[in-house]
Amino acid sequence: MNYLPFRIWLLVSIALAISAVMVRLVWEATISRPVSSMVIIALCILVTLGVYALILCLTIRPSLKKLRSMPIRICGTIIITAALIGGIIHYIRFVPSPEAASPLSVVIATLLLLAGISAYPLALLVIWRKGRKS
């Protein structure tokens, strides 16, 4: 990973993919939507930009010390919190909608939500307790 052209190539590839996601999210935000949809879109944009910022930071100068730094831990916490909040809002809006007509879709959505809720404390434990040990 110390080969600079490889890192630049990786960043360009990720930037193109993230750009496509951001264009789609901004396009979705320009359509008149209820406030809860706009919150989900804003949270998705925040998570996408946060993930890209972390990837950019860690690809340019990779180091374990930087990964354990306070700004990275705070950014990681914000990202996973925003993702969980977006998932909960999406679940609350999805279950009563006509798209959830199949009982299997509700089961899948419930399992995914429960997985996110159970993984959240584990992620915080890893970020805050294990992350500060050098």
N, C-alpha and C positions, 0 to 999 in steps of 0.2 A: 504494500500500500504506500510505500515511500516513493514510488515512481510518479512524478508530477503529471505527465500526460494522462496516465490512467485515472488519477484523481479528478482532473479537469473533465475528462470524458464522462466519468461517473456523475459529476455535478451537472453537466449539461444534460445528460439523459434524465436525471431526476428533475431538473428544472423544467424540461419540456413536459414531463408527465404532470408535475404539480401545476404548471401553467394551464394545461387542459382542464384539470380539476377546478382551478380558480375561475377560469372563463365560464365553465358550466355553472358554478355556484353563483357568480355574479349575474349571469343571465337569468338564473332562477330567481334571484333577488329582485330583478327589475319587473317581474310579473307581480300584479296586485295579489297579495296573499294575506291570510290572517296573521296576526301578531305571533302566534305560536310557531307558524311556519318560518317567519322571519327570524325568530330566535334560533331555531334549528339550523337555518342557513348561516346565520352569524357564528354560531358555535362551530359548525363545520369549517367555515373559513378560518376561524381562530385555530382550530386543531391542525388544519392543513398547513397554515403558515408557521405554526409552532414546530411541527414535525420537520418542515423544510429547514427552518432556522437551526434546529438541532443537528440535522444531517449536514448542513453546510458548515457549521461550527466544528463538528467532529471530523469532517472529511478534510478540511483545510489544514488543521493542525491536530491530528489525533493524539490523545494521551489519556491515560487513566486518571491522572490528576485533574484534568479539565472535566472529565466525566463526573467526578465526585465534587466539583465545585458548587457553591451555593446557587449561583444564577442558573446553572443547568438543572439542579434539583428543583428549584422553584418553577422553572419553565416546564419540566416534566410533570410536576404536580398540576400545574394549570392545564396542561394538555389532557391528561387523563381525567381530570375533574370535568372539563368541558365536554369531553367525549362521553362520559357517563351521564351528564345532565342531558345532552342531546339525545342519547339513547333512551332515557326515561321519558322525555317529552315525546319522542317518536313513538314509543310503545303506547303511551296514553292516547295518542291520536290515532294509532293504527288499529287497535283492537276493536273499537266500535265502528270503524269505517267499512264500506262495502268490499274493500280489497281483502279483508280478513274473513270472507265468507266461508272458506274452508277451515274446519276445526284444526287441521294440521298446521295451517299458517299461524294460528294463535299459539299452538304448542311450541312451534319453532321460535316465534318471537319471544315467548315467555322464557324458554330455555336460554336464548341469547341474552336476555335482560338479566336473568339470574346469574349467568356466567360473568357478565360485566360487573354486577354488584359484588359477587364473591371475589373477583380478582382485584377489585379496587383497593381493599385494605392490604392485600398482599403486595400490590405495586407500591403503595405508600410505605409499607414496611421496608421494602427493598430500597426505595429511594432515600428514605430518611434515616433508618437505623443502620442498614448495611452500607449505605453510600458514604457515611462519614468515617468509616474505618479505613485506614490506609494500609 
